[in-house]
Amino acid sequence: LLPSLPTLTVLIPLLSLAGLFYSASVDETFPQGCTSTTSLCFYSLLLPVTVPVYVFFHLWTWMGIKLFRHN
């Protein structure tokens, strides 16, 4: 029972933003601690960047397949 794509498109950035605010409020070394891959802060910053890039390349691939099939 997977949520629809529009729901995920809204839900994932909101959860990432919540994680970012959580990290900013809990982690004492928030700006400096974001470089370690073991830090929660690192992933709360990485996820909002990764999702739009993934969506862009997924749509790019889909458009490429559509253009290839119709030409």
Secondary structure, DSSP 8 states (H G I E B T S, - for coil): ----HHHHHHHHHHHHHHHHHHHHHH-TTHHHHTTSTTSHHHHHHHHHHHHHHHHHHHHHHHHHHHHHHH-
